[in-house]
């Protein structure tokens, strides 16, 4: 099969390749910048009034040092697992599950209580 630029001299061909790679790189950079401005990091996400009330209630129940923020969406697959969204605030109840597994923590999500992967939580 004949390449679309097969008739070109080699230096011209490499110029076409280089130009299209630069263009793709520029588009990718622009996309990444747009993506970063659209999705704020969890730390800067403003809480809704409902979330704020929930956080205040968790603080009064458990204390501020027990609060953690969910770093990425969690979909609970096992019984007693919670399904939570990135940015949600939870209170740590126990840093292990019923079998003593420390990679699953028992948390209070402001109503429902259940287990979540410890790796997806960070101190709030």
C-alpha positions as CSV (number, residue, x, y, z in Angstrom):
1,X,0.0,0.0,0.0
2,X,1.1,3.5,-0.8
3,X,1.6,5.9,2.2
4,X,-0.2,9.2,1.8
5,X,3.1,11.1,2.1
6,X,5.1,8.4,0.3
7,X,5.9,10.7,-2.7
8,X,7.6,13.3,-0.4
9,X,11.3,13.6,0.0
10,X,12.4,12.3,3.4
11,X,13.2,15.7,5.1
12,X,9.8,17.0,4.0
13,X,8.1,13.9,5.3
14,X,9.8,14.2,8.8
15,X,8.7,17.9,8.9
16,X,5.1,16.8,8.4
17,X,5.4,14.2,11.1
18,X,7.0,16.7,13.5
19,X,4.4,19.3,12.8
20,X,1.5,17.0,13.5
21,X,3.2,15.7,16.7
22,X,3.7,19.3,17.9
23,X,0.0,20.1,17.1
24,X,-1.2,17.0,19.0
25,X,1.1,17.9,21.9
26,X,-0.4,21.4,22.0
27,X,-3.9,20.1,21.9
28,X,-3.1,17.6,24.7
29,X,-1.7,20.4,26.9
30,X,-4.7,22.6,26.2
31,X,-7.0,19.7,27.2
32,X,-5.1,19.1,30.4
33,X,-5.3,22.8,31.4
34,X,-9.0,22.9,30.6
35,X,-9.5,19.7,32.6
36,X,-7.6,21.1,35.7
37,X,-9.7,24.3,35.7
38,X,-13.0,22.3,35.4
39,X,-12.2,19.9,38.2
40,X,-10.9,21.6,41.4
41,X,-8.8,19.5,43.7
42,X,-10.9,18.0,46.6
43,X,-9.2,20.5,49.1
44,X,-10.7,23.5,47.3
45,X,-14.2,22.1,46.7
46,X,-16.7,24.2,48.5
47,X,-19.1,22.3,50.7
48,X,-22.8,22.5,50.1
49,X,-24.9,23.9,53.1
50,X,-26.2,20.3,53.6
51,X,-22.6,18.9,53.6
52,X,-21.5,21.7,56.0
53,X,-24.3,20.8,58.5
54,X,-23.2,17.2,58.2
55,X,-19.6,18.1,58.9
56,X,-20.6,20.1,61.9
57,X,-22.6,17.3,63.3
58,X,-19.7,14.8,62.7
59,X,-17.4,17.2,64.5
60,X,-19.7,17.5,67.5
61,X,-20.1,13.7,67.6
62,X,-16.6,12.6,67.0
63,X,-14.2,15.6,67.2
64,X,-12.3,17.4,64.5
65,X,-9.3,15.0,64.5
66,X,-11.5,12.1,63.4
67,X,-12.6,13.7,60.1
68,X,-11.4,12.4,56.8
69,X,-12.1,13.4,53.2
70,X,-12.8,10.9,50.5
71,X,-10.1,11.3,47.8
72,X,-11.8,9.4,45.0
73,X,-15.2,7.8,44.4
74,X,-15.8,4.6,46.4
75,X,-18.3,2.0,45.3
76,X,-18.9,-0.5,48.1
77,X,-18.9,-4.0,46.8
78,X,-19.2,-6.1,50.0
79,X,-21.9,-6.1,52.6
80,X,-21.5,-3.2,55.1
81,X,-19.4,-1.2,52.5
82,X,-20.3,2.4,51.9
83,X,-20.6,4.0,48.4
84,X,-19.2,7.5,48.7
85,X,-18.3,10.4,46.3
86,X,-15.0,12.1,46.1
87,X,-14.9,15.1,48.4
88,X,-17.3,13.7,51.0
89,X,-16.4,14.1,54.6
90,X,-16.6,11.1,57.0
91,X,-15.7,10.5,60.6
92,X,-13.4,7.6,61.6
93,X,-15.0,5.2,64.0
94,X,-12.4,2.4,63.9
95,X,-9.2,2.0,61.8
96,X,-9.9,-1.7,61.1
97,X,-12.8,-3.9,60.1
98,X,-14.4,-6.7,62.2
99,X,-11.7,-9.1,61.2
100,X,-8.9,-6.7,62.2
101,X,-8.1,-5.7,58.6
102,X,-6.5,-2.2,58.8
103,X,-6.9,-1.5,55.1
104,X,-10.7,-1.1,55.6
105,X,-11.9,1.5,58.1
106,X,-15.3,1.8,59.8
107,X,-16.6,5.4,59.2
108,X,-19.7,7.4,59.9
109,X,-20.8,9.2,56.8
110,X,-23.3,11.5,58.6
111,X,-26.0,8.9,58.9
112,X,-25.0,5.6,57.2
113,X,-22.1,3.8,58.8
114,X,-19.9,1.3,57.0
115,X,-16.5,0.3,55.7
116,X,-14.4,2.1,53.2
117,X,-10.8,1.5,51.8
118,X,-8.4,3.4,54.1
119,X,-6.3,4.3,51.1
120,X,-9.1,6.5,49.7
121,X,-9.3,8.7,52.8
122,X,-7.1,11.6,53.9
123,X,-7.3,13.7,57.0
124,X,-9.6,16.6,56.6
